[in-house]
Amino acid sequence: MRKFFTQYKPYYKNYKLEIFYAFIGIILVALATAGTAYAIQPLLDDIFIKKDVNMLYIMPIIVVILYAAKGFGGYIQAYFISFIGQDITRNVRDKLFSHVLKLDLVFFQKTHGGELVSRIINDINRIQSAVSNSLAELIRESLTIIALVSLVIYRSPELAFYGLVVLPLAIYPLTRLAKRMKKLSFKSQESNSDITSSLSESFNNIEIIKANGTEDIEAKKFSTLNLIFFKYNMKAVKTNELTSPLMETLGAIAFGTVILVGGSRVVNGELTTGEFSSFIAALFMLYTPIKRISSLYNKMQDAIAANERINNIFAKTAQIKSGNITKIEDIKSISFCNVGLKYDDLEALKNINLEAKKGEIVALVGDSGGGKSSLINLLVRFYDVNSGEIKFNNTNIKDISLEELRKQISIVTQRVYIFNDTIAANVAYGEELNEIKVIEALKQAHAYEFVSNMKLGVNTVLDEFGTNLSGGQRQRIAIARALYKNPKVLILDEATSALDNKSEGIISEVIEEVSHNRITFVIAHRLSTIKNATKIAVFKSGEIVDIGTQDELLASSSEYQRLYNSANL
């Protein structure tokens, strides 16, 4: 627990005033609680036994003041502690999300999106009460215990021994319960991640689920995960609730002893009825904060387990490091020199040598798994080469900052990404929005015709995943986004696959028009889209087996001939 609070200690420096107000509230609650127990002695001895009339009028005022102070203290403590907790978790969530976004693409490919959502939302929510309410309650109950223990000892040191002897006896079983609670909390959070992942996967694949009529199968899969989550939670509840009967039993033994010893002192006249009643009241009140602290300690294990899962993400670092060159004036050539790439043990590319110059359209063709997309992944540094090097002009790509590199490259992949925002915002994504530029980009992508027919035009809000557009329309929005950026390098990975023949022909012309002042890479299975390419690189099993124009390859390359013939069947 000390390690947990040490980690979050720097955050508290930003809330000095809030902590001051909250601490005042905590002190008011602790002192008012002890004061209530103390007031029992004059209530019994002075009013009921000595018949003190003045005290009869004073005590109600004291009681009102004590409870008003306790209520007001509880209010300001709750408000400021909640503010601190909410703001710390907001900062941690921002920090974690920002950190995750900067991790390598391979991290996202190996980590389920639902699990990341669970870490950022659920796990951080679990630490919120720990860094705010639980901490405040821990301090408040600790101060209350100190105040009540002081009162108990003040009233009767001998009786205090009998009443407080249970505290050290409770430490061992409470520690065992806390350790078990931490393990169960960790398993519960892992199970919660599985549920979130299942939901995310189901909603993202809802079309295929409905098309195959597998709703019941998915519901059964979810129900199984949900039952596991339920069982872990119930085990955690059972473990946590054992604290109460444990403390009740030990407390009852202590009370019985105190009643026996203290009662004899009252009978013998060694203690007044008021003093003994005040002692008993303080002892009764004392066990309440002790039980709360025991329960809080167990609940804190849930936050500690969540924090360990969060720290596991923070511990991961990007292996692809940014270079120091922050500005590229122009890209006249891109060279792949003996480039090799491995995905774990799979050799995706080997001995790749290829050069692309400004104004050229370089087409990459070949069977699926041949290495075309892998080459593009290297170009935008989703991965780094295992051997060889890639040069922009005469500069190694690794020496260029990632921000500048990706600023100069636009890519349209096989999967089209649409955000739940306006068409204009989607086209200008990542850039300053200029409606005139948006319209120009839409026209270049052969998309303005259908956009202008929409009621709100470029201000039309697209649904999540662009479900209010056809597949071809989504793809043209993505192409417009790529063109809006006015990049020095344009990459089209199957960018015309969802277009009809007419639109494909127009986009092919657009590609030729926009390629004069930049380097263009086109990955295509439909070879009709690359007939005007400057050069075509034929991939097979991670290697380039032939390079040339379409006419040259048709005349000399058996591999290209096979691809061409199969595409025209």
C-alpha positions as CSV (number, residue, x, y, z in Angstrom):
1,M,0.0,0.0,0.0
2,R,2.9,2.3,0.8
3,K,4.2,1.8,-2.8
4,F,0.7,2.6,-4.2
5,F,0.5,6.0,-2.3
6,T,4.2,6.8,-3.1
7,Q,3.3,6.5,-6.8
8,Y,0.4,9.0,-6.5
9,K,2.1,11.3,-4.0
10,P,3.3,13.8,-6.7
11,Y,-0.2,14.3,-7.8
12,Y,-1.3,15.6,-4.4
13,K,1.1,18.6,-4.7
14,N,-1.4,20.2,-7.1
15,Y,-4.2,20.2,-4.6
16,K,-2.7,21.9,-1.5
17,L,-5.7,24.2,-0.9
18,E,-8.2,21.4,-1.4
19,I,-6.3,19.1,0.9
20,F,-6.2,21.8,3.6
21,Y,-10.0,22.2,3.5
22,A,-10.5,18.5,3.4
23,F,-8.2,18.0,6.4
24,I,-10.2,20.6,8.4
25,G,-13.3,18.6,7.7
26,I,-11.6,15.3,8.7
27,I,-10.4,16.9,12.0
28,L,-13.9,18.3,12.7
29,V,-15.4,14.8,12.3
30,A,-12.8,13.1,14.4
31,L,-13.0,15.6,17.3
32,A,-16.8,15.8,17.2
33,T,-17.0,12.0,17.4
34,A,-14.7,11.9,20.4
35,G,-16.5,14.9,21.9
36,T,-19.8,13.1,21.7
37,A,-18.4,10.2,23.7
38,Y,-16.8,12.6,26.2
39,A,-20.1,14.4,26.7
40,I,-21.8,11.3,28.1
41,Q,-20.0,11.7,31.4
42,P,-21.3,15.1,32.3
43,L,-24.7,14.1,30.8
44,L,-25.1,11.3,33.3
45,D,-23.1,12.5,36.3
46,D,-24.0,16.3,36.3
47,I,-27.5,16.2,35.0
48,F,-29.1,12.8,36.0
49,I,-27.1,12.2,39.2
50,K,-26.1,15.7,40.6
51,K,-29.2,17.4,39.1
52,D,-27.2,20.3,37.8
53,V,-29.7,22.7,36.2
54,N,-27.2,24.8,34.4
55,M,-25.7,21.8,32.7
56,L,-29.2,20.8,31.7
57,Y,-29.3,23.9,29.4
58,I,-25.7,23.8,28.3
59,M,-25.6,20.2,27.2
60,P,-28.2,20.5,24.4
61,I,-26.2,23.4,22.9
62,I,-23.0,21.3,23.1
63,V,-24.7,18.4,21.4
64,V,-26.0,20.6,18.6
65,I,-22.6,22.1,18.1
66,L,-20.9,18.7,18.1
67,Y,-23.2,17.2,15.5
68,A,-23.3,20.3,13.4
69,A,-19.5,20.3,13.3
70,K,-19.5,16.6,12.4
71,G,-22.0,17.1,9.6
72,F,-20.3,20.2,8.2
73,G,-16.8,18.5,8.5
74,G,-18.2,15.5,6.7
75,Y,-19.6,17.6,3.9
76,I,-16.5,19.7,3.1
77,Q,-14.3,16.6,3.4
78,A,-16.5,14.7,1.0
79,Y,-16.6,17.5,-1.6
80,F,-12.9,18.3,-1.7
81,I,-11.8,14.7,-1.5
82,S,-14.1,13.8,-4.4
83,F,-12.7,16.7,-6.4
84,I,-9.1,15.5,-5.8
85,G,-10.0,11.9,-6.7
86,Q,-11.9,12.8,-9.8
87,D,-9.2,15.1,-11.0
88,I,-6.3,12.7,-10.3
89,T,-8.1,9.9,-12.2
90,R,-8.8,12.3,-15.1
91,N,-5.1,13.1,-15.3
92,V,-4.1,9.4,-15.0
93,R,-6.6,8.5,-17.7
94,D,-5.3,11.2,-20.0
95,K,-1.7,10.1,-19.3
96,L,-2.4,6.4,-19.9
97,F,-4.4,7.0,-23.2
98,S,-1.6,9.3,-24.5
99,H,1.0,6.7,-23.5
100,V,-0.9,3.9,-25.3
101,L,-1.3,5.9,-28.5
102,K,2.4,6.3,-28.7
103,L,3.1,2.6,-28.5
104,D,4.1,0.6,-31.6
105,L,1.5,-0.9,-33.9
106,V,2.6,-4.4,-32.9
107,F,1.4,-3.7,-29.4
108,F,-2.2,-3.0,-30.7
109,Q,-2.0,-6.1,-32.9
110,K,-1.2,-8.3,-29.9
111,T,-3.5,-6.6,-27.4
112,H,-7.3,-6.8,-27.7
113,G,-9.0,-3.4,-28.0
114,G,-11.5,-4.4,-25.4
115,E,-8.8,-5.0,-22.8
116,L,-7.3,-1.6,-23.4
117,V,-10.7,0.0,-23.0
118,S,-11.1,-1.9,-19.7
119,R,-7.7,-0.7,-18.4
120,I,-8.4,2.9,-19.3
121,I,-11.9,3.0,-18.0
122,N,-12.6,0.3,-15.4
123,D,-9.1,-0.1,-13.8
124,I,-8.6,3.7,-13.4
125,N,-12.1,4.0,-11.9
126,R,-11.1,1.4,-9.3
127,I,-8.2,3.6,-8.2
128,Q,-10.3,6.7,-8.0
129,S,-11.8,5.9,-4.5
130,A,-8.4,4.8,-3.3
131,V,-6.6,8.0,-4.1
132,S,-9.5,10.1,-2.7
133,N,-12.4,8.8,-0.6
134,S,-10.6,5.7,0.8
135,L,-7.5,7.8,1.7
136,A,-9.7,10.4,3.4
137,E,-11.6,7.8,5.3
138,L,-8.4,6.2,6.3
139,I,-7.1,9.4,7.7
140,R,-10.4,10.4,9.3
141,E,-10.9,7.0,10.9
142,S,-7.3,6.9,12.1
143,L,-7.7,10.4,13.7
144,T,-11.0,9.3,15.2
145,I,-9.3,6.2,16.6
146,I,-6.5,8.3,18.1
147,A,-9.0,10.7,19.7
148,L,-11.1,7.8,21.1
149,V,-8.1,5.8,22.3
150,S,-6.9,8.9,24.1
151,L,-10.3,9.3,25.8
152,V,-10.4,5.6,26.7
153,I,-7.0,5.8,28.3
154,Y,-7.8,9.1,30.0
155,R,-10.9,7.6,31.6
156,S,-9.3,4.3,32.8
157,P,-5.8,3.1,31.7
158,E,-6.6,-0.3,33.3
159,L,-9.9,-0.8,31.5
160,A,-8.2,0.5,28.3
161,F,-5.8,-2.5,28.4
162,Y,-8.7,-5.0,28.5
163,G,-10.7,-3.1,25.8
164,L,-7.8,-2.6,23.3
165,V,-6.0,-5.9,23.7
166,V,-8.0,-7.3,20.7
167,L,-6.3,-4.9,18.3
168,P,-2.9,-6.7,18.0
169,L,-4.8,-10.0,18.0
170,A,-6.7,-8.9,14.9
171,I,-3.7,-8.0,12.8
172,Y,-2.7,-11.5,11.5
173,P,-6.2,-12.6,10.3
174,L,-6.8,-9.2,8.7
175,T,-3.5,-9.3,6.9
176,R,-4.4,-12.8,5.5
177,L,-7.8,-11.5,4.3
178,A,-6.2,-8.6,2.6
179,K,-3.7,-10.8,0.7
180,R,-6.6,-13.0,-0.5
181,M,-8.6,-9.9,-1.4
182,K,-5.8,-8.6,-3.7
183,K,-5.6,-11.9,-5.6
184,L,-9.4,-12.0,-6.1
185,S,-9.4,-8.4,-7.2
186,F,-6.8,-9.0,-9.8
187,K,-8.7,-12.0,-11.1
188,S,-11.9,-10.0,-11.1
189,Q,-10.3,-7.2,-13.1
190,E,-8.9,-9.7,-15.6
191,S,-12.4,-11.2,-16.0
192,N,-13.9,-7.8,-16.4
193,S,-11.4,-7.2,-19.3
194,D,-12.6,-10.4,-20.9
195,I,-16.2,-9.2,-20.8
196,T,-15.3,-5.8,-22.3
197,S,-13.3,-7.6,-25.0
198,S,-16.2,-9.9,-25.8
199,L,-18.6,-6.9,-26.0
200,S,-16.2,-4.9,-28.2
201,E,-15.7,-7.9,-30.6
202,S,-19.4,-8.7,-30.8
203,F,-20.4,-5.1,-31.6
204,N,-17.5,-4.6,-34.2
205,N,-18.5,-7.9,-35.9
206,I,-22.3,-7.5,-35.6
207,E,-22.8,-7.9,-39.4
208,I,-21.1,-11.3,-39.6
209,I,-22.8,-12.4,-36.4
210,K,-26.2,-11.6,-37.9
211,A,-25.3,-13.0,-41.4
212,N,-24.4,-16.3,-39.8
213,G,-27.2,-16.4,-37.3
214,T,-24.8,-16.8,-34.4
215,E,-26.5,-14.5,-31.9
216,D,-27.2,-17.3,-29.5
217,I,-23.6,-18.6,-29.7
218,E,-22.2,-15.1,-28.9
219,A,-24.8,-14.6,-26.1
220,K,-23.7,-18.0,-24.6
221,K,-20.1,-17.1,-24.8
222,F,-20.8,-13.7,-23.1
223,S,-22.9,-15.4,-20.4
224,T,-20.0,-17.8,-19.5
225,L,-17.6,-14.9,-19.1
226,N,-20.2,-12.9,-17.1
227,L,-20.7,-15.9,-14.8
228,I,-17.0,-16.2,-14.1
229,F,-16.9,-12.4,-13.3
230,F,-19.9,-12.9,-11.0
231,K,-18.1,-15.8,-9.1
232,Y,-14.9,-13.8,-8.6
233,N,-16.9,-10.8,-7.3
234,M,-18.9,-13.0,-4.9
235,K,-15.6,-14.5,-3.6
236,A,-14.3,-11.0,-3.1
237,V,-17.5,-10.0,-1.2
238,K,-17.3,-13.1,1.0
239,T,-13.6,-12.3,1.8
240,N,-14.3,-8.7,2.5
241,E,-17.3,-9.3,4.7
242,L,-15.4,-11.7,6.9
243,T,-13.8,-8.6,8.5
244,S,-17.0,-7.6,10.2
245,P,-17.8,-10.9,12.1
246,L,-14.1,-11.2,13.0
247,M,-14.0,-7.8,14.6
248,E,-17.4,-8.2,16.1
249,T,-16.4,-11.4,17.9
250,L,-13.1,-10.0,19.1
251,G,-14.8,-6.8,20.2
252,A,-17.5,-8.8,22.1
253,I,-14.8,-10.6,24.1
254,A,-13.2,-7.3,24.9
255,F,-16.5,-5.7,25.9
256,G,-17.4,-8.6,28.1
257,T,-14.1,-8.3,29.9
258,V,-14.6,-4.5,30.3
259,I,-18.1,-4.9,31.6
260,L,-16.9,-7.5,34.2
261,V,-13.9,-5.5,35.4
262,G,-15.4,-2.0,35.0
263,G,-18.7,-3.0,36.5
264,S,-17.0,-4.1,39.6
265,R,-15.2,-0.8,39.8
266,V,-18.5,1.1,39.7
267,V,-20.0,-1.2,42.4
268,N,-17.0,-0.6,44.6
269,G,-17.2,3.2,44.0
270,E,-13.9,3.4,42.2
271,L,-15.6,4.8,39.0
272,T,-18.7,6.9,38.7
273,T,-21.6,5.8,36.4
274,G,-20.9,8.7,34.1
275,E,-17.2,7.9,33.8
276,F,-17.9,4.2,33.1
277,S,-20.6,5.1,30.6
278,S,-18.3,7.5,28.8
279,F,-15.6,4.9,28.7
280,I,-18.1,2.2,27.3
281,A,-19.4,4.7,24.7
282,A,-15.9,5.6,23.6
283,L,-15.0,1.9,23.3
284,F,-18.2,1.2,21.3
285,M,-17.5,4.1,19.0
286,L,-13.8,3.0,18.7
287,Y,-14.7,-0.4,17.2
288,T,-16.7,1.3,14.4
289,P,-13.7,3.1,12.8
290,I,-11.5,0.0,13.4
291,K,-13.9,-2.1,11.4
292,R,-14.1,0.5,8.7
293,I,-10.3,0.7,8.4
294,S,-10.1,-3.1,8.2
295,S,-12.8,-3.1,5.4
296,L,-11.0,-0.1,3.7
297,Y,-7.7,-2.0,3.8
298,N,-9.4,-4.9,2.0
299,K,-11.0,-2.6,-0.6
300,M,-7.7,-0.9,-1.1
301,Q,-6.3,-4.2,-2.4
302,D,-8.8,-3.9,-5.3
303,A,-7.2,-0.5,-6.2
304,I,-3.7,-1.9,-5.8
305,A,-4.4,-4.8,-8.2
306,A,-5.9,-2.3,-10.7
307,N,-2.9,-0.1,-10.3
308,E,-0.5,-3.0,-11.1
309,R,-2.4,-3.7,-14.3
310,I,-2.2,0.0,-15.2
311,N,1.5,0.1,-14.5
312,N,2.0,-2.9,-16.7
313,I,0.8,-0.7,-19.6
314,F,3.0,2.2,-18.5
315,A,6.0,-0.1,-18.4
316,K,5.7,-0.8,-22.1
317,T,7.7,1.5,-24.3
318,A,7.8,2.1,-28.1
319,Q,10.7,0.4,-29.8
320,I,10.4,2.6,-32.9
321,K,12.3,5.7,-31.9
322,S,11.8,9.1,-33.5
323,G,14.7,10.7,-35.3
324,N,16.1,14.2,-34.9
325,I,15.3,15.7,-38.3
326,T,12.2,17.8,-37.9
327,K,11.9,19.3,-41.4
328,I,12.0,17.8,-44.9
329,E,12.0,20.4,-47.6
330,D,11.3,17.9,-50.5
331,I,11.4,14.2,-51.2
332,K,13.0,13.6,-54.5
333,S,13.6,9.8,-54.1
334,I,13.0,6.9,-51.8
335,S,15.4,4.0,-51.8
336,F,15.0,0.5,-50.3
337,C,18.5,-1.0,-50.0
338,N,18.7,-4.7,-49.2
339,V,15.7,-4.4,-46.9
340,G,14.6,-7.3,-44.7
341,L,11.7,-7.6,-42.3
342,K,10.6,-10.3,-39.8
343,Y,7.4,-10.7,-37.9
344,D,8.7,-12.7,-34.9
345,D,10.0,-15.9,-36.8
346,L,8.2,-15.1,-40.1
347,E,10.4,-13.6,-42.7
348,A,8.1,-11.1,-44.5
349,L,10.6,-9.3,-46.7
350,K,14.1,-10.2,-47.8
351,N,16.7,-8.4,-49.9
352,I,14.3,-5.7,-51.2
353,N,16.0,-3.2,-53.5
354,L,13.7,-0.6,-55.0
355,E,13.9,3.1,-55.9
356,A,11.0,5.5,-56.4
357,K,11.5,9.1,-57.7
358,K,9.4,12.2,-57.5
359,G,6.7,12.1,-60.2
360,E,6.7,8.3,-60.4
361,I,3.9,5.9,-59.8
362,V,5.3,2.7,-58.4
363,A,2.9,-0.2,-58.4
364,L,3.3,-3.2,-56.1
365,V,1.6,-6.4,-57.2
366,G,1.6,-10.1,-56.2
367,D,-0.3,-12.7,-54.4
368,S,-1.7,-12.1,-50.9
369,G,1.1,-12.5,-48.3
370,G,3.8,-11.6,-50.9
371,G,5.1,-8.6,-48.8
372,K,3.5,-5.6,-50.5
373,S,1.7,-4.2,-47.4
374,S,4.8,-5.1,-45.3
375,L,6.9,-2.7,-47.5
376,I,4.3,0.1,-47.0
377,N,4.4,-0.6,-43.2
378,L,8.1,0.0,-43.3
379,L,7.7,3.2,-45.3
380,V,5.5,4.8,-42.6
381,R,7.6,3.1,-39.8
382,F,4.8,1.0,-38.4
383,Y,7.7,-1.4,-38.2
384,D,11.5,-1.0,-38.6
385,V,13.7,-3.0,-40.9
386,N,15.6,-5.9,-39.5
387,S,18.3,-5.5,-42.1
388,G,19.2,-3.0,-44.8
389,E,17.9,0.6,-44.8
390,I,15.3,2.9,-46.3
391,K,16.5,6.4,-47.5
392,F,14.5,9.5,-48.2
393,N,16.8,11.3,-50.6
394,N,20.1,10.4,-48.9
395,T,18.8,10.4,-45.4
396,N,18.1,7.2,-43.4
397,I,14.4,7.1,-42.6
398,K,15.3,6.4,-38.9
399,D,16.9,9.9,-38.7
400,I,13.7,11.6,-39.5
401,S,11.2,12.4,-36.7
402,L,8.1,10.3,-36.8
403,E,5.9,13.4,-36.7
404,E,7.6,14.9,-39.8
405,L,7.8,11.5,-41.6
406,R,4.1,10.8,-41.2
407,K,3.2,14.4,-42.0
408,Q,4.7,13.9,-45.5
409,I,2.9,10.7,-46.2
410,S,-0.8,10.0,-46.9
411,I,-2.0,6.4,-46.9
412,V,-5.3,4.9,-47.9
413,T,-5.5,1.3,-46.7
414,Q,-7.7,-1.6,-47.6
415,R,-9.7,-0.9,-44.4
416,V,-11.4,2.5,-44.5
417,Y,-11.5,4.5,-41.3
418,I,-14.5,6.9,-40.8
419,F,-15.0,9.0,-37.6
420,N,-18.3,9.9,-36.1
421,D,-18.0,13.5,-37.3
422,T,-18.9,15.7,-40.3
423,I,-17.6,14.8,-43.8
424,A,-15.5,18.0,-43.7
425,A,-13.9,17.0,-40.4
426,N,-13.2,13.5,-41.7
427,V,-11.5,14.8,-44.9
428,A,-9.5,17.4,-43.0
429,Y,-8.6,15.0,-40.1
430,G,-5.4,16.0,-38.5
431,E,-5.1,19.2,-40.4
432,E,-6.7,22.7,-40.1
433,L,-10.2,22.6,-41.6
434,N,-10.6,24.7,-44.8
435,E,-14.0,24.1,-46.5
436,I,-12.7,25.2,-49.9
437,K,-9.8,22.7,-49.7
438,V,-12.2,20.0,-48.5
439,I,-14.4,20.5,-51.5
440,E,-11.4,20.4,-53.9
441,A,-10.2,17.2,-52.3
442,L,-13.7,15.7,-52.6
443,K,-13.8,16.6,-56.3
444,Q,-10.4,15.1,-56.9
445,A,-11.6,11.9,-55.2
446,H,-14.8,11.9,-57.3
447,A,-16.8,12.2,-54.1
448,Y,-18.2,15.7,-54.3
449,E,-21.1,14.7,-56.5
450,F,-22.8,12.5,-53.9
451,V,-21.7,14.7,-51.0
452,S,-23.3,17.8,-52.6
453,N,-26.6,15.9,-52.9
454,M,-26.7,15.4,-49.2
455,K,-28.9,17.8,-47.2
456,L,-26.1,19.3,-45.2
457,G,-23.4,18.7,-47.8
458,V,-19.9,18.6,-46.3
459,N,-21.4,19.3,-42.9
460,T,-23.3,16.0,-42.9
461,V,-22.4,13.9,-39.8
462,L,-21.3,10.4,-40.6
463,D,-22.2,7.5,-38.4
464,E,-19.6,5.4,-36.6
465,F,-17.7,3.4,-39.2
466,G,-19.5,5.5,-41.9
467,T,-22.6,3.2,-42.0
468,N,-24.7,5.9,-43.7
469,L,-22.4,5.6,-46.8
470,S,-21.9,2.9,-49.2
471,G,-18.5,1.0,-49.3
472,G,-17.4,2.9,-52.4
473,Q,-18.4,6.3,-50.9
474,R,-16.5,5.6,-47.7
475,Q,-13.4,4.7,-49.8
476,R,-13.7,7.9,-51.8
477,I,-13.9,9.9,-48.5
478,A,-10.7,8.2,-47.4
479,I,-9.0,9.1,-50.7
480,A,-10.1,12.7,-50.3
481,R,-8.6,12.7,-46.8
482,A,-5.3,11.5,-48.3
483,L,-5.3,14.2,-51.0
484,Y,-6.4,17.0,-48.6
485,K,-3.1,16.6,-46.7
486,N,-1.2,17.4,-50.0
487,P,1.5,14.9,-49.1
488,K,4.9,14.4,-50.7
489,V,4.3,10.6,-50.7
490,L,0.9,9.1,-51.5
491,I,0.2,5.4,-50.8
492,L,-2.9,3.7,-52.1
493,D,-3.3,0.2,-50.7
494,E,-6.2,-1.4,-52.7
495,A,-7.8,2.1,-52.7
496,T,-10.1,1.4,-55.6
497,S,-11.3,-2.1,-54.5
498,A,-14.8,-1.0,-53.5
499,L,-15.4,1.2,-56.6
500,D,-17.3,0.4,-59.7
501,N,-15.5,0.3,-63.1
502,K,-16.5,3.9,-64.0
503,S,-15.3,5.3,-60.6
504,E,-12.2,3.2,-60.7
505,G,-11.3,4.6,-64.1
506,I,-11.8,8.2,-62.8
507,I,-9.7,7.5,-59.7
508,S,-7.0,6.0,-61.9
509,E,-6.9,9.3,-63.8
510,V,-6.9,11.2,-60.6
511,I,-3.9,9.2,-59.4
512,E,-2.1,10.0,-62.6
513,E,-2.9,13.7,-62.3
514,V,-1.9,14.1,-58.6
515,S,1.3,12.0,-58.9
516,H,3.3,14.6,-60.9
517,N,4.6,16.5,-57.8
518,R,5.0,13.5,-55.4
519,I,6.0,9.9,-55.1
520,T,3.0,7.5,-55.4
521,F,2.9,3.9,-54.4
522,V,-0.1,1.8,-55.5
523,I,-0.9,-1.7,-54.2
524,A,-3.4,-3.4,-56.5
525,H,-4.8,-6.7,-57.3
526,R,-6.9,-5.3,-60.1
527,L,-4.1,-4.7,-62.5
528,S,-6.3,-2.4,-64.7
529,T,-5.7,0.4,-62.1
530,I,-1.9,0.3,-62.6
531,K,-1.5,0.2,-66.4
532,N,0.0,3.7,-66.4
533,A,2.4,3.0,-63.6
534,T,6.0,4.2,-64.1
535,K,7.2,0.9,-62.8
536,I,5.7,-2.2,-61.4
537,A,7.4,-4.3,-58.7
538,V,6.3,-8.0,-58.7
539,F,6.3,-9.6,-55.3
540,K,6.5,-13.3,-54.5
541,S,7.2,-14.8,-51.1
542,G,8.7,-11.6,-49.6
543,E,10.9,-10.9,-52.6
544,I,10.8,-8.7,-55.7
545,V,11.1,-11.1,-58.6
546,D,10.6,-8.6,-61.4
547,I,10.5,-4.8,-62.0
548,G,9.4,-3.0,-65.1
549,T,6.5,-1.3,-67.0
550,Q,3.4,-3.3,-67.7
551,D,4.5,-3.8,-71.4
552,E,8.0,-4.9,-70.3
553,L,6.6,-7.3,-67.7
554,L,4.0,-8.8,-70.0
555,A,6.9,-9.5,-72.5
556,S,9.4,-10.9,-70.0
557,S,7.9,-11.8,-66.6
558,S,6.2,-15.2,-66.3
559,E,5.0,-14.3,-62.7
560,Y,3.4,-11.0,-63.9
561,Q,1.9,-12.8,-66.9
562,R,0.3,-15.3,-64.5
563,L,-1.1,-12.5,-62.3
564,Y,-2.3,-10.6,-65.4
565,N,-4.1,-13.6,-66.9
566,S,-5.7,-14.6,-63.6
567,A,-7.0,-11.0,-63.1
568,N,-8.6,-11.0,-66.5
569,L,-10.3,-14.4,-66.3
